Amino acid sequence: MVCGLTSCLGSGAAGGLFSSAVQFFAATQCLVGETWPKDSVLQNGSRYDFIIVGAGTAGSALAARLSEVANFSVLLLEAGGDPPIEAIIPAFRETLKASSVDWNFTSVENNITSQALKRGIEQQPRGKMLGGSGSLNHMVYARGFPSDYHEWASIAGETWNWTNVLKYFMKTEHMTDTNIVNNPELMVYHGRGGAIEVSGTNEVMFSIKKFLQAFEELGFKTVPDMTYPNSIGAGCFSHTIRNGERDSSLRALLNNANSTSLHILKDTFVTKIIIENGTAIGIEAVKDDKTFLFYADREVILSAGTFNTPKLLMPSGVGRSEHLRSLGIDVVADLPVGSNLHDHAMVLAFLVADNGTCVSDEAENSMEAIKYLYDRTGFLAKADNMAAYLPLSSSEPTVPEFALYPTCIPQFSPFRSGCLTLGLNEDLCTELHNLNQEYELVTIAAVLLKPKSRGKVELNSINPFDDPLIYAGTFSEEQDLDHFPRLIKMAWSIADTNYFRSKNARVIKPWVEACSNLTESAWIKCMSRAMVTSAWHSVGTAAMGTVVDGDLKVLGINGLRVVDASVMPKIIRGNTNAPVVMIAEIAADLIKEHYSVSRTGTNLNNMTIGNLTASSMPNISQPNINLADVIENNDMINSSLIEVEITNVEIITTTDRQSDIDDTVNVA
Ligand SMILES: Cc1cc2nc3c(=O)[nH]c(=O)nc-3n(C[C@H](O)[C@H](O)[C@H](O)COP(=O)(O)OP(=O)(O)OC[C@H]3O[C@@H](n4cnc5c(N)ncnc54)[C@H](O)[C@@H]3O)c2cc1C
């Protein structure tokens, strides 16, 4: 870790004493920083085997994996630049939203939902920098549940079944959370030696311990591993943090990629995919106000994320014909691009409690900054998060449909800015800020993990620099809203558990004008409709089964794939970053296989579970096998050590390069 060519000072928005202290030391001693990949010097009209648009969670992983093949030339284009210092230090994660490294998208107002949010719209933060949203997310490591991938497999084929995706989750993972590593039963599901570190904290925050106790009193089992397939209950998440710094596909994979075959252009905005005679042959991009054309001999791959991928497909003629024609765009492929947008809907419940409830182990003091800079420990190095997962009903106890994420906010905290960043309106933020001057605040985010509602992304105009129109569609299916009275009442019941009762915790019903004079359940529904916001996990706008096939190729177009969160046909029950890395890992192997190149990486045929070896297990490389079911049913895994051997397979490349990479064309 060196302070390299990039500035040590952040361009994000971390405020307060922590920030000043960290920035001061970081700037003077260059103790926090990273050498990010350099911009390549490229000729307009250059040709590559693969052009990848977007160096986010998926694009960073995919580019690194494809560049493992010596004969593949890869161009990776990213609209943003280097991440600021706040993207490295875990505790500064909140400061990146609504900053210059966020696309700052919002949903379109519909006059029905989110009316208690600022301007009646949901904030839709997305990272605009190397690493994309993986550089500004909250680092929670989650995967969803086996039934999520049973659904994917039924839509898009067996590549996406639980057994297969589990192999890829494990391939990228380096699990160091000691609660999990020291438990052989849990380690069945985890990888050691993968690129991205997944860690735990030595000492969870005081308030999280109290929440876990509270949930236990409410009947939730405490689970040691939130990714365990049957983890209905409450527990702490592991996080993608390495030595007190954010880990991601950018830092772990792209930063270590083969730089001879990989070319990167930062601050380069791709404006169009060039499609000729039904084949994607290149892209048009703008850098420093100049337009460039680059050509792909094998494939153009879109990894621009759930909002920007459809925004790139549509101007190139791939989309719903009616929408494209309304903007005068010639239709190349009539596909439901932008449809099927969905996200985990989130509504906050509030309690107030006596001062000292949270016991502020995160107290703002400059010693924390020094501690962090000295050995990457303390509050700044952490991103403690926990959740309680709830099933739809007690008859389906192994699949969570909802989650509650509690947070304790000490008195006088800088709550107001976070409140506004979340998107609550001025009046609500002022009311909550005033309460926080007197009390500690407990917020509990109630989240719907499997919404039925769908929204859509459309073009605002044919100007590529216009933001897309995001119709969030939240609660367009009324039954989604119907769950909230139960969820919010469950969240409120934390006030009635031993510790929180001893701190005089009580429910606060924020003033929402439209909801006055209603009975309790009606008030909750009304308030939920008014305060609902995105949980930042939007997916599905170029879904497998309707826009791309199971190999992620765009239907009806040659040489064009999508590899990012937009291909998820249905949202998974959990945070989406690790699943997006998994999608990129699978895509890399699909591409290598397609061009007759050996796969590299984890050879799970060497996996042994207990005294079973791959040969005595159901064949894990075949569709529909049920290693996962074996594991799910816990039939054979109660005792011995699990060994997952990682072998690097020699790379054999093909020699069928289709063209000469020195071809050039004029600037458009
Ligand atoms: C605030 C927030 C918190 C989150 N917290 C968590 C969490 O704790 N755990 C978790 O698992 N998930 C979390 N997520 C979700 C997770 O980060 C995303 O699902 C994941 O990063 C999506 O990856 P992606 O590759 O699809 O898109 P992105 O990572 O967003 O990458 C898209 C990239 O494409 C670039 N791009 C877009 N358009 C263009 C263009 N025209 N030209 C060039 N480049 C372009 C973008 O700048 C970006 O770098 C969070 C998300 C947000 C926004």
The ligand as an SDF file (V2000), in Angstrom:
LIG
                    3D

 53 58  0  0  0  0  0  0  0  0999 V2000
  -25.1120    3.1600   -1.4560 C   0  0  0  0  0  0  0  0  0  0  0  0
  -25.0160    1.7110   -1.7940 C   0  0  0  0  0  0  0  0  0  0  0  0
  -24.7370    0.7910   -0.7850 C   0  0  0  0  0  0  0  0  0  0  0  0
  -24.6640   -0.5600   -1.0950 C   0  0  0  0  0  0  0  0  0  0  0  0
  -24.2930   -1.4410   -0.1200 N   0  0  0  0  0  0  0  0  0  0  0  0
  -24.0870   -2.7400   -0.4370 C   0  0  0  0  0  0  0  0  0  0  0  0
  -23.5520   -3.6410    0.5100 C   0  0  0  0  0  0  0  0  0  0  0  0
  -23.2250   -3.2680    1.6410 O   0  0  0  0  0  0  0  0  0  0  0  0
  -23.3830   -4.9370    0.1390 N   0  0  0  0  0  0  0  0  0  0  0  0
  -23.7200   -5.3890   -1.1030 C   0  0  0  0  0  0  0  0  0  0  0  0
  -23.5980   -6.5850   -1.3570 O   0  0  0  0  0  0  0  0  0  0  0  0
  -24.2150   -4.5400   -2.0390 N   0  0  0  0  0  0  0  0  0  0  0  0
  -24.3660   -3.2320   -1.7440 C   0  0  0  0  0  0  0  0  0  0  0  0
  -24.7860   -2.3630   -2.7000 N   0  0  0  0  0  0  0  0  0  0  0  0
  -25.0960   -2.8800   -4.0480 C   0  0  0  0  0  0  0  0  0  0  0  0
  -23.8480   -3.2270   -4.8810 C   0  0  0  0  0  0  0  0  0  0  0  0
  -22.8010   -2.3280   -4.6180 O   0  0  0  0  0  0  0  0  0  0  0  0
  -24.2400   -3.2000   -6.3630 C   0  0  0  0  0  0  0  0  0  0  0  0
  -25.2570   -4.1610   -6.5870 O   0  0  0  0  0  0  0  0  0  0  0  0
  -23.0700   -3.5480   -7.2810 C   0  0  0  0  0  0  0  0  0  0  0  0
  -21.9640   -2.7300   -7.0190 O   0  0  0  0  0  0  0  0  0  0  0  0
  -23.5230   -3.3660   -8.7320 C   0  0  0  0  0  0  0  0  0  0  0  0
  -22.4500   -3.6830   -9.5650 O   0  0  0  0  0  0  0  0  0  0  0  0
  -22.5060   -3.3790  -11.1350 P   0  0  0  0  0  0  0  0  0  0  0  0
  -21.2240   -3.8690  -11.6820 O   0  0  0  0  0  0  0  0  0  0  0  0
  -23.7710   -3.8870  -11.6760 O   0  0  0  0  0  0  0  0  0  0  0  0
  -22.5940   -1.7790  -11.2420 O   0  0  0  0  0  0  0  0  0  0  0  0
  -21.5830   -0.6810  -10.7290 P   0  0  0  0  0  0  0  0  0  0  0  0
  -20.6770   -1.2290   -9.6800 O   0  0  0  0  0  0  0  0  0  0  0  0
  -22.4060    0.4950  -10.3720 O   0  0  0  0  0  0  0  0  0  0  0  0
  -20.6700   -0.3800  -11.9780 O   0  0  0  0  0  0  0  0  0  0  0  0
  -21.0770    0.3070  -13.1360 C   0  0  0  0  0  0  0  0  0  0  0  0
  -19.8650    1.0780  -13.6340 C   0  0  0  0  0  0  0  0  0  0  0  0
  -20.0990    1.5130  -14.9580 O   0  0  0  0  0  0  0  0  0  0  0  0
  -19.6770    2.8620  -15.0920 C   0  0  0  0  0  0  0  0  0  0  0  0
  -20.4410    3.4400  -16.2040 N   0  0  0  0  0  0  0  0  0  0  0  0
  -21.7720    3.6020  -16.2600 C   0  0  0  0  0  0  0  0  0  0  0  0
  -22.1330    4.1650  -17.4460 N   0  0  0  0  0  0  0  0  0  0  0  0
  -20.9860    4.3440  -18.1390 C   0  0  0  0  0  0  0  0  0  0  0  0
  -20.7100    4.8870  -19.4290 C   0  0  0  0  0  0  0  0  0  0  0  0
  -21.6800    5.3370  -20.2210 N   0  0  0  0  0  0  0  0  0  0  0  0
  -19.4040    4.9360  -19.8450 N   0  0  0  0  0  0  0  0  0  0  0  0
  -18.4070    4.4570  -19.0430 C   0  0  0  0  0  0  0  0  0  0  0  0
  -18.6260    3.9350  -17.8060 N   0  0  0  0  0  0  0  0  0  0  0  0
  -19.9040    3.8770  -17.3630 C   0  0  0  0  0  0  0  0  0  0  0  0
  -20.0060    3.4580  -13.7330 C   0  0  0  0  0  0  0  0  0  0  0  0
  -19.3240    4.6610  -13.4930 O   0  0  0  0  0  0  0  0  0  0  0  0
  -19.6030    2.3370  -12.8060 C   0  0  0  0  0  0  0  0  0  0  0  0
  -18.2370    2.3980  -12.4560 O   0  0  0  0  0  0  0  0  0  0  0  0
  -24.8750   -0.9960   -2.4230 C   0  0  0  0  0  0  0  0  0  0  0  0
  -25.1490   -0.0780   -3.4290 C   0  0  0  0  0  0  0  0  0  0  0  0
  -25.1940    1.2590   -3.1310 C   0  0  0  0  0  0  0  0  0  0  0  0
  -25.4760    2.2290   -4.2430 C   0  0  0  0  0  0  0  0  0  0  0  0
  1  2  1  0
  2  3  1  0
  2 52  2  0
  3  4  2  0
  4  5  1  0
  4 50  1  0
  5  6  2  0
  6  7  1  0
  6 13  1  0
  7  8  2  0
  7  9  1  0
  9 10  1  0
 10 11  2  0
 10 12  1  0
 12 13  2  0
 13 14  1  0
 14 15  1  0
 14 50  1  0
 15 16  1  0
 16 17  1  0
 16 18  1  0
 18 19  1  0
 18 20  1  0
 20 21  1  0
 20 22  1  0
 22 23  1  0
 23 24  1  0
 24 25  2  0
 24 26  1  0
 24 27  1  0
 27 28  1  0
 28 29  2  0
 28 30  1  0
 28 31  1  0
 31 32  1  0
 32 33  1  0
 33 34  1  0
 33 48  1  0
 34 35  1  0
 35 36  1  0
 35 46  1  0
 36 37  1  0
 36 45  1  0
 37 38  2  0
 38 39  1  0
 39 40  1  0
 39 45  2  0
 40 41  1  0
 40 42  2  0
 42 43  1  0
 43 44  2  0
 44 45  1  0
 46 47  1  0
 46 48  1  0
 48 49  1  0
 50 51  2  0
 51 52  1  0
 52 53  1  0
M  END
$$$$
